[in-house]
C-alpha cells in the first residue's frame, strides 16, 4: 500500500506554506530585562514563521534580537532594534522580517511587542538532536 501523502505534515521547505497569508501571532509588553533564561527571553512560536516584526516601546533601552541563546550570549550574532523615540518616529521597529524561525531571543528592553505571521508548518519540524536546525550555523549562534 502506498504512503498516505494527504496525511504527511508539511516540512520546512514546503513552498505553499509561505505563499499564503500567515496565521496571526502577537505577544505584547514583554520585559526582556527579566528573561526566563540567562540569554534573555525566548519567544517560542507554535508554528514556523513566514515573517515577524519586533517593536520596541521602551524609550530608554534598545532591544537585542537573536535566533539562538548562543547568538545572544556567546557569539554576538544578534541585531538591535532601537529604543522608542517619543519626539518623532514612535517605537523602534525591526520592520517585517521574512525569516522562517520557530523561536527568537530578545533582551535589553523592558517593553517589547512581537507580531508574526505563522505558516502551517509545526515548529517541531525545525528540530534536530541539537535544537533548531539553524542553531550553531554561521552568523546565528
C-alpha positions in Angstrom: 0.0 0.0 0.0 1.3 3.5 -0.9 2.1 6.3 1.5 -0.8 8.5 2.6 0.6 11.7 1.1 -2.5 13.5 2.2 -1.6 12.7 5.8 2.0 13.9 5.8 2.9 17.1 7.7 4.4 20.0 5.7 8.1 20.4 6.2 10.4 23.5 6.5 10.8 23.8 2.7 7.1 23.4 1.8 6.7 26.4 -0.6 2.9 26.6 -0.4 3.1 27.3 3.3 5.0 30.6 2.6 2.8 31.6 -0.3 -0.4 32.2 1.7 -1.1 34.8 4.4 0.3 33.9 7.8 -1.8 32.9 10.8 -1.7 35.8 13.3 0.6 35.7 16.4 1.1 38.6 18.9 2.7 38.9 22.2 3.0 42.3 23.9 4.6 44.1 26.8 7.4 41.6 27.1 10.1 42.6 29.6 13.4 41.4 28.1 15.4 42.6 31.1 13.9 39.9 33.2 14.2 37.0 30.8 13.3 33.4 31.6 17.0 32.3 30.9 20.4 33.9 31.1 20.2 35.0 27.4 17.1 37.0 27.9 13.5 35.9 27.0 12.7 33.2 24.4 9.7 33.7 22.3 8.6 30.2 21.0 6.3 30.2 18.1 3.8 27.3 17.8 4.4 27.2 14.0 7.3 28.2 11.8 7.1 31.9 11.0 6.5 33.3 7.5 7.5 36.7 8.8 7.9 38.5 12.1 8.3 42.0 13.5 9.9 43.2 16.8 8.6 46.5 18.2 10.5 48.2 20.9 8.3 50.6 23.0 11.0 51.3 25.6 12.2 54.9 25.4 15.4 54.2 27.4 16.7 50.9 26.1 17.5 49.2 22.8 16.3 45.7 22.2 18.6 42.9 21.1 17.2 40.1 19.0 18.9 36.7 18.3 18.0 33.4 16.7 19.6 31.3 19.4 20.8 31.7 23.0 24.4 31.4 21.8 23.8 34.2 19.3 22.7 36.4 22.2 25.2 35.4 24.8 28.3 34.0 23.2 28.9 35.0 19.6 27.2 38.4 19.4 25.2 37.2 16.4 22.2 39.4 17.2 20.7 42.6 15.8 19.4 45.6 17.6 16.1 47.4 17.5 16.4 51.0 18.5 14.7 52.5 21.5 11.4 54.3 21.0 11.6 58.0 20.0 8.8 59.9 21.6 9.5 63.1 19.7 9.5 61.8 16.1 9.2 58.2 15.0 7.4 56.4 17.8 8.5 52.9 18.7 11.7 51.2 17.4 10.7 48.7 14.8 12.6 45.9 13.1 10.4 46.0 10.1 8.8 42.9 8.7 11.5 40.2 8.5 10.6 37.4 6.1 12.6 34.7 8.0 11.5 31.2 8.9 12.1 30.5 12.6 10.5 28.6 15.4 11.8 30.9 18.2 13.7 34.1 18.8 15.5 35.5 21.8 15.0 39.1 23.0 16.9 41.1 25.6 17.6 44.6 26.9 14.3 46.4 26.6 11.5 46.5 29.2 8.6 46.8 26.7 8.7 44.7 23.6 5.9 43.5 21.2 6.4 40.7 18.8 4.0 40.2 15.9 4.3 37.3 13.4 2.6 35.6 10.5 2.8 31.8 11.0 2.8 29.1 8.4 1.0 25.8 8.8 4.4 24.0 9.5 4.6 22.8 13.1 7.6 24.3 15.0 8.9 20.8 15.8 9.7 20.3 12.1 12.8 22.5 12.5 14.2 20.4 15.4 17.3 18.2 15.3 19.1 16.3 18.1 20.9 19.6 18.9 18.0 22.0 18.7 16.6 24.1 15.9 18.1 23.3 12.5 19.9 26.7 12.3 21.3 26.6 15.8 25.1 26.8 15.5 25.0 27.9 11.9 27.5 30.6 10.8 26.1 34.0 11.8 23.4 32.5 14.1 25.0 31.1 17.2 
